[in-house]
Amino acid sequence: MEIILKNFLKKFKKNQVGPISLKIYEKKITAILGSSGSGKSVLINSIIGATRNFKGDIFVKNTSRKKLDNYKVNKFIGFYTQIDFSLYKINVVLFLKTICLVYGIEKKEINKKIEYWLNYFDLWVAKDKNVNEFSWGMKNRLNLILCFIKDAEIIIMDEPGANLDSYWRNRVKNLLVEYKNRGKTIIITVHNIDEISDIIDEYVILENGKKVFEGSREELNVFSKYKIYIKDKFDLDQFRNFLNNKNIKSFKFDEQENSLVISIDEYKQINYLFLYLIKNNLPLVNLMKLPINMESIHNALGIKVEIKSNEED
């Protein structure tokens, strides 16, 4: 189920997002990334149909968002955003039953789905509580239930890691991998790129309302990177040849630090590295994982970005 943007353009008083053309591939995890004010939320809101006053077109399941009945494709979309629920003085089970009816879920399936997802996100113990009494973390897990409960073909998530601890962020990450393996199409925006970079298939990078990159993880070259510090001098060419034979990419060598930056596709390649150092009597001083963030992505793209403030993110 591809999502296609053709010459998308959304104008504001002082700036604009677009024109942007891109394709989001089915059965893959696509990350839409960018600095604050880059246009991520504008794009997401337009894809889900919340924003319709734009030029160009967006096609979801071959349906134009410009059509009057475009809302019908929303049954194929599960959407995550942060809802506060402060004004929702309603029992969580009753609330979810109402949501399930709105989603069009079969009545005979509703109770089973609610119990499953409340248990999955450890909220079954709070089944008798009103949602406005939930903590921030509980509210965020309830937002995740709203996204997943109808088992949609397309999952769109806008910053799902907010107000979640590392345990729940990891569970959501595993859930996304499971959904992709089931043939789902997933779109996600995140600030903590480092936490999910290993599961992202495709990247769309926005800056100041413009698309600066669209392509695969391999094309963007944002594999997990490490800087290795070695105590003694070593034969750089020989070391690079060994790394290349093990499909380990090598980058910047710092002669003063006697360090080399490498990237790996899988963790077993680290074992090859250690074996080489032991065999050649090269003491390892330090092995430091380099963060994957917008700065490292800009460096990978070879661009210098001047961050400006947009009216919309």
Secondary structure, DSSP 8 states (H G I E B T S, - for coil): --EEEEEEEEE-SS-EEEEEEEEE-TTSEEEEEESTTSSHHHHHHHHTTS----EEEEEETTEETTSTTGGGGGGGEEEE-----TT--SBHHHHHHHHHHHHT--HHHHHHHHHHHHHHTT-GGGTTSBGGGS-HHHHHHHHHHHHHTT--SEEEEESTTTT--HHHHHHHHHHHHHHHHTT-EEEEE-S-HHHHGGG--EEEEEETTEEEEEEEHHHHT--EEEEEEESS---HHHHHHHHHHTT-EEEEEETTTTEEEEEESSTHHHHHHHHHHHHTT--EEEEEEE--SHHHHHHHHT--------S--
